Amino acid sequence: MIGNIIVWLIVGAIAGWLAGIVMKSRQGLLTNIILGIVGSFVGGFVLTLIPGVQSVETGLSLGHILTAMIGAIIIIVVVRLLRRA
């Protein structure tokens, strides 16, 4: 249980940090972690909409980090669009 939480925090931090770099967004470590964790859910949902994708990896893997990063990028884009409106 504790190990899973630590993995989620690590993946969230890495994915949020990478999404921040890609999107040139300045935010703190806590925001990166939250963005990455929420992004993993969003990215996992988006990937399951693609035909042929049955499940998304979990754990500390490149696939999970990329999934979380994609989700975090989607969140950043949506927030930017909402701020403009």
C-alpha positions as CSV (number, residue, x, y, z in Angstrom):
1,M,0.0,0.0,0.0
2,I,2.7,2.5,1.0
3,G,4.8,1.3,-1.9
4,N,2.0,2.0,-4.3
5,I,1.6,5.6,-3.0
6,I,5.3,6.2,-3.3
7,V,5.2,4.9,-6.9
8,W,2.2,7.2,-7.7
9,L,4.0,10.2,-6.3
10,I,7.2,9.4,-8.3
11,V,5.3,8.8,-11.5
12,G,3.2,11.9,-10.9
13,A,6.2,14.1,-10.2
14,I,8.1,12.9,-13.3
15,A,5.0,13.1,-15.6
16,G,3.9,16.5,-14.3
17,W,7.5,17.8,-14.6
18,L,7.8,16.6,-18.2
19,A,4.4,17.9,-19.1
20,G,5.4,21.3,-17.7
21,I,8.6,21.3,-19.8
22,V,6.7,20.3,-23.0
23,M,4.0,22.9,-22.4
24,K,6.4,25.6,-21.0
25,S,4.3,25.8,-17.9
26,R,5.8,27.1,-14.6
27,Q,4.5,25.4,-11.5
28,G,5.7,24.0,-8.3
29,L,6.6,20.4,-7.3
30,L,3.3,19.8,-5.6
31,T,1.3,21.0,-8.6
32,N,3.5,18.8,-10.9
33,I,2.7,15.7,-8.7
34,I,-1.0,16.5,-8.7
35,L,-1.0,17.2,-12.4
36,G,0.8,13.9,-13.1
37,I,-1.4,11.8,-10.9
38,V,-4.6,13.3,-12.3
39,G,-3.0,13.1,-15.7
40,S,-2.5,9.4,-15.3
41,F,-6.3,8.9,-15.0
42,V,-7.0,11.2,-17.9
43,G,-4.3,9.7,-20.1
44,G,-5.5,6.1,-19.2
45,F,-9.0,7.0,-20.1
46,V,-8.0,8.6,-23.4
47,L,-5.8,5.6,-24.3
48,T,-8.6,3.2,-23.7
49,L,-10.7,5.1,-26.3
50,I,-8.2,4.0,-28.9
51,P,-9.4,0.7,-30.6
52,G,-7.1,-2.2,-29.7
53,V,-5.9,-0.8,-26.4
54,Q,-7.3,-3.0,-23.7
55,S,-5.5,-1.8,-20.6
56,V,-2.9,0.7,-19.5
57,E,0.2,-0.2,-17.6
58,T,0.5,0.7,-13.9
59,G,3.6,1.1,-11.8
60,L,7.0,2.7,-12.4
61,S,7.4,2.2,-16.1
62,L,8.0,4.3,-19.2
63,G,4.5,3.5,-20.5
64,H,2.9,4.7,-17.3
65,I,5.0,7.9,-17.2
66,L,4.1,8.6,-20.9
67,T,0.4,7.9,-20.2
68,A,0.4,10.3,-17.2
69,M,2.4,12.9,-19.2
70,I,-0.1,12.8,-22.0
71,G,-3.0,13.2,-19.5
72,A,-1.2,16.1,-17.8
73,I,-0.7,17.8,-21.1
74,I,-4.4,17.5,-21.9
75,I,-5.2,19.0,-18.5
76,I,-2.8,22.0,-19.1
77,V,-4.4,22.6,-22.5
78,V,-7.9,22.5,-21.1
79,V,-7.0,24.9,-18.3
80,R,-5.4,27.3,-20.8
81,L,-8.5,27.2,-23.0
82,L,-10.7,27.8,-20.0
83,R,-8.6,30.8,-18.9
84,R,-8.9,32.4,-22.3
85,A,-12.7,32.1,-22.3
